[in-house]
Amino acid sequence: MIIHLDMDAFYASVEEREHPELVGLPVVVGGPSKTRGVVAAANYEARKFGVVSAMPMMQASRLCPELQILPVNMPLYVSVSKQIHEIFNRYTPEIEPLSLDEAFLDVSGSIKLFGSAEEIARRIKQEIKDELRLVVSAGIAPNKFVAKIASDFDKPDGFVVVEEDAMQDFLDPLPVKRIWGVGKKTELQLNNYGITTIKDLRNQSVRWLIDRFGKQGDHIYRLAHGLDKREVISDAKAKSISAENTFIENISDKEILIAYLSLLTEQVAARLREKNRKGKTVTVKVRFHDFTTIVRSKTLAESTNQTQQIWLLVKSLFTAAVASNASGRPVVRLLGVGVSGFNNDTTYQGDLFSEGSKHDELDGVADEINQRFGKLKIHRGRNTK
């Protein structure tokens, strides 16, 4: 069985824990409302006003004038994420992080020692609550696809178990948009054919779907039948560290997209340093509203985990990806940033007086100060122009 664990409103929840006076108020983490900042995370009180992640902060402020806006404190979130993963590691080494706040766990090898997957998930939830004063939602199922849907099914503080013989009963009533890869456009097309639920989709032949949706038709056919053979890939086996976000609403404002790429870059760079890894290849993924996906990569001469060096590449790769989009104006559904080509030798000594060495020192000092004092005492400026 696979467990998918997803922290509830992670960034905002950590800030509420650090600032108890914010509990019960609408809280977001992100850029200030007077700039082109975006919402990185919103707590559930803010979501009641329609505030969601990746929304322009100015729009969020209009929807909720009482909104409490806090700056992103990535080193703090990385530090808390590390504590969460230490709890995961008590039960299995087979952990595949998707981001700082969610991960897949394969506990098939731990059942004899700790009990069923359901028991393990309950213990993890309780330990995160008791030790870190945070809440996580859990989905338990035979594969990744169903486990991820299950963890999101009853948020916040959700706990859903889907046994193998009950997968289809669980999936069938759900709307087709629950299937990975079915966005608003595909959902509308399916609805026009009278297909509104996963059961409706399952009743179509794979040929019918491929004829109308191409390769995507085969993909959604398999998921509608609960078929997902992907294994959990642990950090030890991972060939890259990445972060991505699928937006609830498509975004066309380039400056907002760049601001969000900045957040993803900060997260990836911080995770690289936390894992003591450096990589040579930086990759940016852009998925447009029509599901056209462009991936651009560049390989450096030397490995890095410097925020600034990665960020400069990310910006140029994003610009190239957007320029190659035939539709002209970018209308983006998903953004992703990744670093791969790891150098296993972490003892490399660069030029002490090089520009790169200065950035290494800056990153290290910033991480240490922010983790020690728990607030964003020091951070990089970000020019999104």
C-alpha positions as a LaTeX table, in Angstrom:
\begin{tabular}{lrrr}
\hline
Residue & $x$ (\AA) & $y$ (\AA) & $z$ (\AA) \\
\hline
Met1 & 0.00 & 0.00 & 0.00 \\
Ile2 & 1.06 & 3.57 & $-0.73$ \\
Ile3 & 0.53 & 6.46 & 1.69 \\
His4 & 0.27 & 9.99 & 0.38 \\
Leu5 & 0.80 & 12.61 & 3.08 \\
Asp6 & $-0.02$ & 16.25 & 2.37 \\
Met7 & 0.43 & 18.97 & 4.97 \\
Asp8 & $-2.61$ & 21.23 & 5.29 \\
Ala9 & $-1.91$ & 24.83 & 4.15 \\
Phe10 & 1.72 & 24.17 & 5.05 \\
Tyr11 & 3.42 & 27.58 & 4.79 \\
Ala12 & 0.48 & 29.37 & 6.37 \\
Ser13 & 0.12 & 26.74 & 9.11 \\
Val14 & 3.79 & 27.05 & 10.05 \\
Glu15 & 3.38 & 30.83 & 10.28 \\
Glu16 & 0.27 & 30.44 & 12.48 \\
Arg17 & 2.27 & 28.16 & 14.76 \\
Glu18 & 5.04 & 30.74 & 14.98 \\
His19 & 2.53 & 33.59 & 15.44 \\
Pro20 & $-0.39$ & 32.31 & 17.57 \\
Glu21 & $-2.09$ & 35.70 & 17.34 \\
Leu22 & $-2.86$ & 34.87 & 13.68 \\
Val23 & $-4.92$ & 31.75 & 14.48 \\
Gly24 & $-8.48$ & 32.22 & 13.26 \\
Leu25 & $-7.55$ & 35.06 & 10.89 \\
Pro26 & $-7.27$ & 34.84 & 7.09 \\
Val27 & $-3.54$ & 34.36 & 6.44 \\
Val28 & $-1.49$ & 34.11 & 3.25 \\
Val29 & 2.20 & 33.74 & 2.59 \\
Gly30 & 3.69 & 35.47 & $-0.42$ \\
Gly31 & 4.68 & 38.79 & $-1.93$ \\
Pro32 & 3.32 & 42.11 & $-0.63$ \\
Ser33 & 0.09 & 43.40 & $-2.15$ \\
Lys34 & 1.67 & 46.59 & $-3.54$ \\
Thr35 & 3.98 & 44.62 & $-5.84$ \\
Arg36 & 3.48 & 41.91 & $-8.44$ \\
Gly37 & 3.62 & 39.32 & $-5.69$ \\
Val38 & 1.62 & 36.10 & $-5.68$ \\
Val39 & 0.01 & 34.00 & $-2.99$ \\
Ala40 & 2.32 & 31.08 & $-2.20$ \\
Ala41 & $-0.09$ & 29.56 & 0.36 \\
Ala42 & $-3.42$ & 30.46 & 1.92 \\
Asn43 & $-4.94$ & 29.11 & 5.12 \\
Tyr44 & $-8.50$ & 27.81 & 5.17 \\
Glu45 & $-9.91$ & 31.02 & 6.60 \\
Ala46 & $-8.50$ & 32.92 & 3.60 \\
Arg47 & $-9.84$ & 30.31 & 1.18 \\
Lys48 & $-13.37$ & 31.07 & 2.38 \\
Phe49 & $-12.98$ & 34.43 & 0.61 \\
Gly50 & $-11.86$ & 32.76 & $-2.61$ \\
Val51 & $-8.14$ & 33.32 & $-2.02$ \\
Val52 & $-6.01$ & 30.55 & $-3.51$ \\
Ser53 & $-2.34$ & 29.87 & $-4.19$ \\
Ala54 & $-0.79$ & 31.50 & $-7.28$ \\
Met55 & $-3.38$ & 34.30 & $-7.14$ \\
Pro56 & $-1.98$ & 37.84 & $-7.57$ \\
Met57 & $-1.65$ & 39.33 & $-4.10$ \\
Met58 & $-3.48$ & 42.49 & $-5.15$ \\
Gln59 & $-6.48$ & 40.39 & $-6.17$ \\
Ala60 & $-6.33$ & 38.44 & $-2.89$ \\
Ser61 & $-6.29$ & 41.70 & $-0.93$ \\
Arg62 & $-9.37$ & 42.93 & $-2.78$ \\
Leu63 & $-11.23$ & 39.70 & $-2.05$ \\
Cys64 & $-10.27$ & 39.85 & 1.63 \\
Pro65 & $-9.39$ & 43.33 & 2.94 \\
Glu66 & $-8.54$ & 41.87 & 6.37 \\
Leu67 & $-5.97$ & 39.51 & 4.86 \\
Gln68 & $-2.83$ & 38.98 & 6.95 \\
Ile69 & 0.12 & 38.88 & 4.51 \\
Leu70 & 3.42 & 37.33 & 5.60 \\
Pro71 & 6.63 & 37.05 & 3.56 \\
Val72 & 7.86 & 33.68 & 2.37 \\
Asn73 & 10.34 & 32.19 & 4.86 \\
Met74 & 11.73 & 29.31 & 2.81 \\
Pro75 & 14.57 & 28.32 & 5.21 \\
Leu76 & 12.02 & 27.93 & 8.02 \\
Tyr77 & 9.74 & 25.78 & 5.87 \\
Val78 & 12.67 & 23.64 & 4.77 \\
Ser79 & 13.68 & 23.18 & 8.43 \\
Val80 & 10.14 & 22.10 & 9.40 \\
Ser81 & 9.94 & 19.85 & 6.34 \\
Lys82 & 13.11 & 18.13 & 7.51 \\
Gln83 & 11.48 & 17.45 & 10.89 \\
Ile84 & 8.43 & 16.01 & 9.14 \\
His85 & 10.62 & 13.71 & 7.06 \\
Glu86 & 12.43 & 12.54 & 10.18 \\
Ile87 & 9.04 & 11.29 & 11.40 \\
Phe88 & 8.42 & 9.58 & 8.05 \\
Asn89 & 11.82 & 7.90 & 8.30 \\
Arg90 & 10.83 & 6.21 & 11.56 \\
Tyr91 & 8.55 & 3.98 & 9.52 \\
Thr92 & 10.14 & 3.56 & 6.07 \\
Pro93 & 13.12 & 4.72 & 4.02 \\
Glu94 & 10.98 & 4.53 & 0.87 \\
Ile95 & 9.93 & 8.19 & 0.76 \\
Glu96 & 9.37 & 10.20 & $-2.41$ \\
Pro97 & 9.05 & 13.92 & $-1.70$ \\
Leu98 & 6.89 & 15.85 & $-4.17$ \\
Ser99 & 7.59 & 19.17 & $-2.47$ \\
Leu100 & 8.37 & 20.42 & 1.03 \\
Asp101 & 4.86 & 19.60 & 2.20 \\
Glu102 & 3.87 & 16.34 & 0.55 \\
Ala103 & 5.33 & 12.91 & $-0.10$ \\
Phe104 & 4.54 & 9.35 & $-1.08$ \\
Leu105 & 5.55 & 6.57 & 1.31 \\
Asp106 & 5.81 & 2.90 & 0.36 \\
Val107 & 5.30 & 1.00 & 3.62 \\
Ser108 & 5.00 & $-2.50$ & 2.18 \\
Gly109 & 8.27 & $-3.48$ & 3.85 \\
Ser110 & 7.30 & $-2.01$ & 7.23 \\
Ile111 & 3.98 & $-3.72$ & 7.90 \\
Lys112 & 5.40 & $-6.64$ & 9.90 \\
Leu113 & 7.19 & $-4.23$ & 12.20 \\
Phe114 & 4.62 & $-1.43$ & 12.60 \\
Gly115 & 1.28 & $-2.86$ & 11.54 \\
Ser116 & $-0.93$ & $-2.05$ & 8.56 \\
Ala117 & $-0.51$ & 0.96 & 6.29 \\
Glu118 & $-3.55$ & 2.46 & 7.97 \\
Glu119 & $-1.97$ & 2.09 & 11.41 \\
Ile120 & 1.31 & 3.59 & 10.20 \\
Ala121 & $-0.47$ & 6.59 & 8.66 \\
Arg122 & $-2.42$ & 7.21 & 11.88 \\
Arg123 & 0.77 & 7.11 & 13.92 \\
Ile124 & 2.49 & 9.56 & 11.57 \\
Lys125 & $-0.46$ & 11.95 & 11.70 \\
Gln126 & $-0.49$ & 11.87 & 15.49 \\
Glu127 & 3.27 & 12.34 & 15.85 \\
Ile128 & 3.26 & 15.34 & 13.50 \\
Lys129 & 0.42 & 16.83 & 15.54 \\
Asp130 & 2.01 & 16.13 & 18.93 \\
Glu131 & 5.62 & 17.03 & 18.09 \\
Leu132 & 5.28 & 19.77 & 15.48 \\
Arg133 & 1.80 & 21.14 & 16.20 \\
Leu134 & 0.85 & 20.79 & 12.54 \\
Val135 & $-1.86$ & 18.88 & 10.69 \\
Val136 & $-1.39$ & 16.47 & 7.78 \\
Ser137 & $-3.96$ & 14.75 & 5.60 \\
Ala138 & $-3.38$ & 11.13 & 4.60 \\
Gly139 & $-4.55$ & 8.98 & 1.72 \\
Ile140 & $-3.85$ & 5.24 & 1.70 \\
Ala141 & $-4.35$ & 3.18 & $-1.45$ \\
Pro142 & $-2.71$ & 0.52 & $-3.64$ \\
Asn143 & $-1.15$ & 3.11 & $-6.00$ \\
Lys144 & 0.02 & 6.72 & $-6.18$ \\
Phe145 & $-2.87$ & 8.09 & $-8.21$ \\
Val146 & $-5.59$ & 6.87 & $-5.88$ \\
Ala147 & $-3.58$ & 7.66 & $-2.73$ \\
Lys148 & $-3.12$ & 11.29 & $-3.82$ \\
Ile149 & $-6.81$ & 11.72 & $-4.56$ \\
Ala150 & $-7.65$ & 10.12 & $-1.21$ \\
Ser151 & $-5.43$ & 12.53 & 0.75 \\
Asp152 & $-7.24$ & 15.48 & $-0.81$ \\
Phe153 & $-10.71$ & 13.99 & $-0.43$ \\
Asp154 & $-11.53$ & 15.15 & 3.10 \\
Lys155 & $-9.17$ & 18.06 & 3.83 \\
Pro156 & $-8.23$ & 19.51 & 6.24 \\
Asp157 & $-7.11$ & 16.79 & 8.66 \\
Gly158 & $-8.30$ & 14.12 & 6.23 \\
Phe159 & $-7.79$ & 10.39 & 6.54 \\
Val160 & $-9.08$ & 8.17 & 3.73 \\
Val161 & $-8.27$ & 4.50 & 3.12 \\
Val162 & $-9.10$ & 2.92 & $-0.25$ \\
Glu163 & $-8.66$ & $-0.85$ & $-0.38$ \\
Glu164 & $-7.86$ & $-2.50$ & $-3.71$ \\
Asp165 & $-11.30$ & $-4.07$ & $-4.11$ \\
Ala166 & $-12.94$ & $-0.69$ & $-3.42$ \\
Met167 & $-10.88$ & 1.51 & $-5.78$ \\
Gln168 & $-13.47$ & 1.64 & $-8.53$ \\
Asp169 & $-16.30$ & 2.36 & $-6.11$ \\
Phe170 & $-14.20$ & 5.22 & $-4.74$ \\
Leu171 & $-13.28$ & 6.66 & $-8.14$ \\
Asp172 & $-16.51$ & 6.23 & $-10.09$ \\
Pro173 & $-18.61$ & 9.05 & $-8.52$ \\
Leu174 & $-15.80$ & 11.62 & $-8.71$ \\
Pro175 & $-15.85$ & 14.35 & $-11.38$ \\
Val176 & $-13.55$ & 13.80 & $-14.35$ \\
Lys177 & $-11.44$ & 16.81 & $-13.32$ \\
Arg178 & $-10.02$ & 14.66 & $-10.51$ \\
Ile179 & $-7.96$ & 12.76 & $-13.07$ \\
Trp180 & $-4.42$ & 14.05 & $-13.53$ \\
Gly181 & $-4.20$ & 15.77 & $-16.89$ \\
Val182 & $-7.88$ & 16.72 & $-17.14$ \\
Gly183 & $-7.96$ & 20.49 & $-17.02$ \\
Lys184 & $-10.81$ & 22.87 & $-17.73$ \\
Lys185 & $-10.59$ & 22.52 & $-21.50$ \\
Thr186 & $-10.56$ & 18.72 & $-21.48$ \\
Glu187 & $-13.26$ & 18.67 & $-18.80$ \\
Leu188 & $-15.49$ & 20.84 & $-20.98$ \\
Gln189 & $-14.88$ & 18.62 & $-24.01$ \\
Leu190 & $-15.75$ & 15.51 & $-21.99$ \\
Asn191 & $-18.83$ & 17.19 & $-20.55$ \\
Asn192 & $-19.98$ & 18.00 & $-24.07$ \\
Tyr193 & $-19.95$ & 14.26 & $-24.76$ \\
Gly194 & $-22.04$ & 13.68 & $-21.64$ \\
Ile195 & $-19.04$ & 12.48 & $-19.61$ \\
Thr196 & $-19.05$ & 14.15 & $-16.19$ \\
Thr197 & $-17.86$ & 11.42 & $-13.79$ \\
Ile198 & $-14.98$ & 8.96 & $-13.78$ \\
Lys199 & $-17.55$ & 6.18 & $-14.20$ \\
Asp200 & $-18.80$ & 7.84 & $-17.40$ \\
Leu201 & $-15.20$ & 8.01 & $-18.60$ \\
Arg202 & $-14.53$ & 4.39 & $-17.68$ \\
Asn203 & $-17.47$ & 3.29 & $-19.81$ \\
Gln204 & $-15.79$ & 4.64 & $-22.95$ \\
Ser205 & $-13.42$ & 2.51 & $-24.99$ \\
Val206 & $-9.75$ & 3.39 & $-25.11$ \\
Arg207 & $-9.98$ & 3.73 & $-28.89$ \\
Trp208 & $-12.82$ & 6.24 & $-28.61$ \\
Leu209 & $-10.76$ & 8.33 & $-26.19$ \\
Ile210 & $-7.56$ & 8.15 & $-28.25$ \\
Asp211 & $-9.43$ & 9.16 & $-31.40$ \\
Arg212 & $-10.63$ & 12.31 & $-29.66$ \\
Phe213 & $-7.79$ & 13.16 & $-27.27$ \\
Gly214 & $-4.70$ & 11.49 & $-28.73$ \\
Lys215 & $-2.14$ & 10.11 & $-26.26$ \\
Gln216 & $-3.95$ & 11.87 & $-23.45$ \\
Gly217 & $-6.93$ & 9.60 & $-24.16$ \\
Asp218 & $-4.91$ & 6.50 & $-23.25$ \\
His219 & $-3.61$ & 8.23 & $-20.12$ \\
Ile220 & $-7.03$ & 9.19 & $-18.76$ \\
Tyr221 & $-8.45$ & 5.77 & $-19.70$ \\
Arg222 & $-5.88$ & 4.00 & $-17.52$ \\
Leu223 & $-6.35$ & 6.35 & $-14.58$ \\
Ala224 & $-10.15$ & 6.06 & $-14.81$ \\
His225 & $-9.63$ & 2.32 & $-14.29$ \\
Gly226 & $-7.35$ & 2.94 & $-11.31$ \\
Leu227 & $-4.26$ & 1.77 & $-13.17$ \\
Asp228 & $-0.99$ & 3.37 & $-12.05$ \\
Lys229 & 2.19 & 1.28 & $-11.98$ \\
Arg230 & 4.59 & 4.02 & $-10.88$ \\
Glu231 & 6.82 & 3.10 & $-7.98$ \\
Val232 & 7.79 & 5.29 & $-5.04$ \\
Ile233 & 11.23 & 6.76 & $-5.87$ \\
Ser234 & 13.11 & 7.61 & $-2.68$ \\
Asp235 & 15.65 & 10.42 & $-2.33$ \\
Ala236 & 18.44 & 7.88 & $-2.46$ \\
Lys237 & 17.25 & 6.77 & $-5.92$ \\
Ala238 & 16.10 & 10.15 & $-7.21$ \\
Lys239 & 17.98 & 11.63 & $-10.13$ \\
Ser240 & 16.63 & 15.14 & $-9.63$ \\
Ile241 & 15.13 & 17.51 & $-7.09$ \\
Ser242 & 12.23 & 19.52 & $-8.41$ \\
Ala243 & 9.12 & 21.45 & $-7.50$ \\
Glu244 & 6.10 & 22.31 & $-9.60$ \\
Asn245 & 2.68 & 23.83 & $-9.25$ \\
Thr246 & $-0.53$ & 23.38 & $-11.22$ \\
Phe247 & $-2.59$ & 26.53 & $-10.99$ \\
Ile248 & $-6.28$ & 26.42 & $-10.15$ \\
Glu249 & $-6.80$ & 29.20 & $-12.70$ \\
Asn250 & $-4.59$ & 29.63 & $-15.76$ \\
Ile251 & $-2.18$ & 32.59 & $-15.50$ \\
Ser252 & $-1.23$ & 34.88 & $-18.38$ \\
Asp253 & 0.59 & 37.68 & $-16.54$ \\
Lys254 & 4.29 & 37.08 & $-17.24$ \\
Glu255 & 5.49 & 38.99 & $-14.18$ \\
Ile256 & 3.28 & 36.89 & $-11.90$ \\
Leu257 & 4.60 & 33.71 & $-13.55$ \\
Ile258 & 8.19 & 34.87 & $-12.97$ \\
Ala259 & 7.36 & 35.67 & $-9.34$ \\
Tyr260 & 6.01 & 32.16 & $-8.88$ \\
Leu261 & 9.08 & 30.66 & $-10.58$ \\
Ser262 & 11.13 & 32.54 & $-7.99$ \\
Leu263 & 9.31 & 30.71 & $-5.18$ \\
Leu264 & 9.85 & 27.34 & $-6.88$ \\
Thr265 & 13.53 & 28.12 & $-7.39$ \\
Glu266 & 13.98 & 29.09 & $-3.73$ \\
Gln267 & 12.36 & 25.80 & $-2.70$ \\
Val268 & 14.49 & 23.63 & $-5.00$ \\
Ala269 & 17.74 & 25.37 & $-4.05$ \\
Ala270 & 16.98 & 25.08 & $-0.34$ \\
Arg271 & 16.18 & 21.37 & $-0.71$ \\
Leu272 & 19.44 & 20.81 & $-2.60$ \\
Arg273 & 21.43 & 22.41 & 0.21 \\
Glu274 & 19.47 & 20.54 & 2.88 \\
Lys275 & 20.28 & 17.25 & 1.07 \\
Asn276 & 23.92 & 18.36 & 0.56 \\
Arg277 & 23.57 & 17.92 & $-3.20$ \\
Lys278 & 24.70 & 19.90 & $-6.22$ \\
Gly279 & 23.56 & 19.46 & $-9.80$ \\
Lys280 & 24.72 & 20.55 & $-13.24$ \\
Thr281 & 21.44 & 20.61 & $-15.17$ \\
Val282 & 18.66 & 23.12 & $-14.53$ \\
Thr283 & 15.25 & 22.41 & $-16.08$ \\
Val284 & 12.10 & 24.50 & $-16.44$ \\
Lys285 & 8.76 & 22.98 & $-17.39$ \\
Val286 & 5.89 & 25.11 & $-18.70$ \\
Arg287 & 2.48 & 23.60 & $-19.43$ \\
Phe288 & 0.14 & 25.89 & $-21.30$ \\
His289 & $-3.66$ & 26.05 & $-21.16$ \\
Asp290 & $-4.00$ & 23.68 & $-24.14$ \\
Phe291 & $-1.75$ & 21.12 & $-22.38$ \\
Thr292 & 1.14 & 21.81 & $-24.72$ \\
Thr293 & 4.17 & 21.22 & $-22.50$ \\
Ile294 & 7.58 & 22.73 & $-23.16$ \\
Val295 & 10.64 & 21.60 & $-21.22$ \\
Arg296 & 13.88 & 23.54 & $-21.44$ \\
Ser297 & 17.19 & 22.54 & $-19.82$ \\
Lys298 & 20.71 & 23.85 & $-19.63$ \\
Thr299 & 23.80 & 22.13 & $-18.27$ \\
Leu300 & 26.48 & 24.07 & $-16.43$ \\
Ala301 & 30.21 & 23.43 & $-16.49$ \\
Glu302 & 30.19 & 22.87 & $-12.72$ \\
Ser303 & 27.60 & 21.60 & $-10.24$ \\
Thr304 & 25.73 & 24.10 & $-8.09$ \\
Asn305 & 23.10 & 24.53 & $-5.41$ \\
Gln306 & 23.32 & 28.33 & $-5.38$ \\
Thr307 & 19.95 & 30.06 & $-5.43$ \\
Gln308 & 21.23 & 32.94 & $-7.56$ \\
Gln309 & 22.92 & 30.78 & $-10.19$ \\
Ile310 & 19.89 & 28.52 & $-10.54$ \\
Trp311 & 17.56 & 31.52 & $-10.66$ \\
Leu312 & 19.43 & 33.20 & $-13.53$ \\
Leu313 & 19.11 & 30.02 & $-15.58$ \\
Val314 & 15.47 & 29.52 & $-14.65$ \\
Lys315 & 14.56 & 33.01 & $-15.88$ \\
Ser316 & 16.35 & 32.56 & $-19.21$ \\
Leu317 & 14.90 & 29.08 & $-19.75$ \\
Phe318 & 11.39 & 30.32 & $-18.99$ \\
Thr319 & 11.80 & 33.18 & $-21.45$ \\
Ala320 & 12.90 & 30.71 & $-24.13$ \\
Ala321 & 9.98 & 28.38 & $-23.38$ \\
Val322 & 7.44 & 31.18 & $-23.64$ \\
Ala323 & 9.03 & 32.51 & $-26.84$ \\
Ser324 & 8.69 & 29.08 & $-28.46$ \\
Asn325 & 4.98 & 28.85 & $-27.66$ \\
Ala326 & 3.16 & 29.14 & $-30.98$ \\
Ser327 & 0.09 & 30.73 & $-29.39$ \\
Gly328 & 2.01 & 33.92 & $-28.55$ \\
Arg329 & 0.68 & 35.25 & $-25.25$ \\
Pro330 & 1.46 & 32.68 & $-22.54$ \\
Val331 & $-1.57$ & 31.23 & $-20.79$ \\
Val332 & 0.03 & 28.86 & $-18.29$ \\
Arg333 & $-1.45$ & 25.98 & $-16.36$ \\
Leu334 & 1.69 & 24.54 & $-14.71$ \\
Leu335 & 5.21 & 25.64 & $-13.87$ \\
Gly336 & 8.06 & 23.42 & $-12.72$ \\
Val337 & 11.73 & 23.87 & $-11.78$ \\
Gly338 & 14.23 & 21.05 & $-11.36$ \\
Val339 & 17.93 & 20.38 & $-10.89$ \\
Ser340 & 19.58 & 17.11 & $-11.92$ \\
Gly341 & 22.97 & 15.72 & $-12.88$ \\
Phe342 & 24.08 & 15.41 & $-9.30$ \\
Asn343 & 27.73 & 15.47 & $-8.33$ \\
Asn344 & 28.17 & 12.84 & $-5.62$ \\
Asp345 & 31.46 & 14.39 & $-4.55$ \\
Thr346 & 30.38 & 17.17 & $-2.19$ \\
Thr347 & 33.97 & 17.99 & $-1.15$ \\
Tyr348 & 34.73 & 20.16 & $-4.20$ \\
Gln349 & 36.61 & 23.32 & $-3.18$ \\
Gly350 & 36.03 & 26.27 & $-5.48$ \\
Asp351 & 37.98 & 29.49 & $-5.82$ \\
Leu352 & 37.72 & 31.22 & $-2.45$ \\
Phe353 & 37.47 & 34.65 & $-4.08$ \\
Ser354 & 35.15 & 33.74 & $-6.97$ \\
Glu355 & 31.67 & 35.21 & $-7.40$ \\
Gly356 & 30.28 & 31.66 & $-6.97$ \\
Ser357 & 31.98 & 31.26 & $-3.62$ \\
Lys358 & 30.39 & 34.51 & $-2.42$ \\
His359 & 26.94 & 33.22 & $-3.32$ \\
Asp360 & 27.64 & 29.91 & $-1.58$ \\
Glu361 & 28.53 & 31.83 & 1.56 \\
Leu362 & 25.45 & 34.04 & 1.27 \\
Asp363 & 23.16 & 31.03 & 0.90 \\
Gly364 & 24.76 & 29.27 & 3.85 \\
Val365 & 24.57 & 32.29 & 6.14 \\
Ala366 & 20.96 & 33.00 & 5.15 \\
Asp367 & 19.91 & 29.39 & 5.74 \\
Glu368 & 21.62 & 29.28 & 9.12 \\
Ile369 & 20.19 & 32.60 & 10.36 \\
Asn370 & 16.65 & 31.88 & 9.23 \\
Gln371 & 16.60 & 28.34 & 10.61 \\
Arg372 & 18.04 & 29.47 & 13.95 \\
Phe373 & 15.70 & 32.39 & 14.54 \\
Gly374 & 12.57 & 31.06 & 12.86 \\
Lys375 & 11.66 & 34.27 & 11.01 \\
Leu376 & 12.74 & 35.73 & 7.71 \\
Lys377 & 15.58 & 37.76 & 9.17 \\
Ile378 & 17.57 & 37.68 & 5.96 \\
His379 & 16.64 & 36.86 & 2.38 \\
Arg380 & 17.56 & 37.66 & $-1.20$ \\
Gly381 & 16.02 & 40.53 & $-3.07$ \\
Arg382 & 14.31 & 39.43 & $-6.24$ \\
Asn383 & 14.14 & 41.49 & $-9.39$ \\
Thr384 & 11.39 & 40.05 & $-11.55$ \\
Lys385 & 12.00 & 42.36 & $-14.49$ \\
\hline
\end{tabular}
